[in-house]
Structure formats: structure tokens, C-alpha cells
Amino acid sequence: MDHQVTARRFRPQRFAEVVGQEAIVRTLLGGLARGRIAHGYLFSGPRGVGKTTTARLLAKALNCAAPEAGEPCNRCPACSEVAEGRFVDVIEIDGASNTGVDNIRDLREQVAYLPAMGRYKVYVIDEVHMLSKGAFNALLKTLEEPPPHVVFVFATTELHKVPATIVSRCQRYEFHRIREAEIVAQLQRVATAYAVATEEQALWEIAVAASGSLRDAESLFDQVVAFGACTCATVHDLLGLVDRGVLSEAVAHIAAKDGGALLRLVDELVGAGYMFESFLKSLAEQVRHLLVMRVVGESTPLVTLAEAQRRALLAAGAPLTDDQLGRALALLTDTGQALHASPFPRFTLEAGLLRLLRLEPVVTIEQLLERLAAGETTPPAAPPAIAAAPGAPGGGAGGDDRAAPRTARCGRDHAPRRPARDCSRPRGARWPPRPTPPGRPPPNPTAGGSPLGRAPRAAPCSGAGGATPHHPARLHPGGSPIPPPRRTRRAA
């Protein structure tokens, strides 16, 4: 098969063709033009943004026979062989497959030899963060003081896994994500080269789905072209995206507080096979577009929508305020987090959407001050009070509700409350009084001067009653003393 994927066929062959990395390209070209070449370069950033491509361009420019202001000529044998991947002095190493110390030892032995054809021997180590700790330590000395004909170029997507000792010995270049507009422009050039008719909004959908990766966008473009015409409907069917018109309709239902229509829309999406997460993410993105257009303007480049879609979205969300849109985004975010851990995703989605219908406009302090300045002193309406039952205490002509029994107030049977303490009753008396045993006369509170109905204790003595200071005499009901029990000493 002679067919090449778009990402390989349209790989940049000059620094000027690199998309979205202008600062890095300018720095590298300046160093090449002035002869300020470092012995180590470290390219970091997300996937598909041009790290390996820039490393190959740097290797090509270092060995080009007739460079033009740092740009490779693409005509000499060195440029052709580097582009085809068969130049002997450019060695590409996969860090994920060569992670051991033995691989680095072999590399240290090879760097001592001069290049066979070019001026520099360039080692490109991709995914360098996959090297082991021992391999990094074995590379330190060679990386710090390499031979003058050796240049190292490292590429990684996880910079935090690269030791600081390696980072400090290299020139670090941070590749950022590519903007959607630049990805769309590149896809339009690819479509023109392929002679494929495209819709602009379809290319925008592909760029947004690529999340800043040009390689992912070109791969999605290949899928769409193989599927059929490059239209919005094709992109939605292939990527499982919800149509923007349906999302604007959902925003209109939220603004109109029409919960039934919103639930019917969710049911239609479920019947069409859309994922709950995809719909929720697309709806949150649509609300974000509406909020950004409200704040910045309708024609802002921060929103990736066509003109007709912008007008439809603004008309659908006209009743919503900016504060309501901000709170709606927060609710959608919370619903998305709960959706991943919920055993009932549809119920969670529907409950989250119904909460959006209760977003009422917030009255700010400035608005309240303006109302007071205008003479509006009417307080907000109080919630309706619960009417008391006819004839119940506290309702109608009844008396004080606090004095009413608890059963009359709430309708439940409770134990009778303990009455308040009678101050005339001596402290320490039992309540309720202990019942008198049968056959015993009731105690006389005034007999013997005891207010508790108990006989007074006899004075300590050592008389016939056997009373002692530690054992006061005990009396019969008739008043005669009770002798203390005899104590027997146990035998030793």
C-alpha cells in the first residue's frame, strides 16, 4: 500500500511549517543561525504538538550541507536521508524500549566515535521519562560533558518524571497545545491538497475534539473522509457528538423552566445511543459559549461556533442572566462528577438537569439599595403560616399554648411532665413519695421533728442500744432501739 496517513504525509519539513510553536521555532532558528548550539535539548509538552517533528528538523538543520538562515535546504543528501529516516548519524531511541543501564552503556561507547557522514551525531531519545533511575544516573556524566560532535535531544510528555539533574543539563522547551483556529487552518490546507469538500463547522468540531493535538485532528480527519463527506452530520455520527441545535434546544427548555420537554429530550438522546457523559459535557460547553458571548461579545474568537449557531444560542438563552449561567455551569460540573460514581447514571443526569430549572435570578445589594432609594419599602412576602386546628390551644380564642398539655398540642401521647419543684418540700425528699408498706402506720412528718417522716437518730452513746459514733442507734417503729448485729471474728 502506497497510502500514507495525513499525519505522516503532511509532517513539516521546515521550521516555518511547524504549527502553533512560534516562540520555540524562533529560538531554535536564532541559535542555528548564530552557531549557538547546545549539547542537550529537552522538549516537553502534550501529545501531538510537534516535539518529535521539531527534533528531526533540528537534526536535519545541524547536518544540512547548505542551510538557509538556520532552515534546512531539503535538497542535499543529508536532508533527504533524515526525512526518510535512514541517516546513520541521526539515531532515534525509544525510551520505553531501552530503559536499562546496559542500553546507556552502549550509548556511552558509541558517542566517542566521530559521525560517519554529517557534522553532528544527534541522539533523539523519545519518551525519555521512561528510563530507569540507574539509566539516568549513567547518562549524567556523558550529558554534562559530551564530545563536541554529539547533540542530545530528549522528548517527553511527562516532564515531572525526569530528574532535575537531567533537566538542569539541557535547554528546556515547553510545547503548548495548538489553538483550534490553527488546527482548522491546517485541516483546510490538507482538504485542499486532497480535493475534499468540507464544511467549516465540521472542521471546528474536529479541532475541538482533538483537544489541542494536531496529530489527533489529522487522524480524525482521515476517519471522517473515509466515512463519507466531511459534514457536521458525519462528524457527529462518527464521534458521537450531540448536534448543536439540540443543545440550543436544551438551553431554551432550561430558560423556559420546562422540565417535561427537557426530560423528553434526554429520552430521545438515550434512544439514539448517545452517552450521558458526552451530552453533559456538550451541554456544559454550550452554556460556557453563551456566557462568553454575553461577557465578551457575539463575534468573539473564544467561541468555536458558526454565525448561525451563535445567533440561535443567544436567542435560546436570552431569559437567563449571567449569574444564572455561572451557577448552571457549577451545577453541571457537580452532576458530571456524580455521574461517574453513580450506579444509576440516567437518574443522576435527570436530577441534575431538573435542578437547573430552580435557578432564580439573584437580587444584588446594589439593586436593593436602588429600590430603597426609590422609596420601595415593601418587605418580601413571608411564607404562609400553618393554620392551627379549630379549638386547639393557641389557635383562635384559646389560651396560652405553652400551658396546654403536650398531647393537645401535637396529638401524640407523652408521659406526664414532672411538676416544678415545690420550694416548701425539703431538699433531698424523694419524688414521688415512697408508698407506705401494708400494716405500717403512715409516718408523721411532724413527729420527732423530722420533716421527711423519719425518726431522728439517737445521740451517740455506748448504752444498752449499742450505739457508737460510727454506728448510730436504729429504732423500731414504736421508738425502742434496735441492737446492732453481733460481729464475730473469723478464725485465723
Secondary structure, 3 states (H helix, E strand, C coil): CCCCCHHHHCCCCCHHHCCCCHHHHHHHHHHHHHCCCCCEEEEECCCCCCHHHHHHHHHHHHHCCCCECCECCCCCHHHHHHHHCCCCCEEEEECCCCCCHHHHHHHHHHCCCCCCCCCCEEEEEECHHHCCHHHHHHHHHHHHCCCCCEEEEEEECCHHHCCHHHHCCCEEEECCCCCHHHHHHHHHHHHHHHCCCECHHHHHHHHHHHCCCHHHHHHHHHHHHHHCCECHHHHHHHHCCCCHHHHHHHHHHHHHCCHHHHHHHHHHHHHCCCCHHHHHHHHHHHHHHHHHHHHCCCCCCCCCCCHHHHHHHHHHCCCCCHHHHHHHHHHHHHHHHHHHHCCCHHHHHHHHHHHHCCCCCCCCHHHHHHHHHCCCCCCCCCCCCCCCCCCCCCCCCCCCHHHCCHHHHHCCCCCCCCCCCCCCCCCCCCCCCCCCCCCCCCCCCCHHHCCCCCCCCCCCCCCCCCCCCCCCCEECCCCCEECCCCCCCCCC
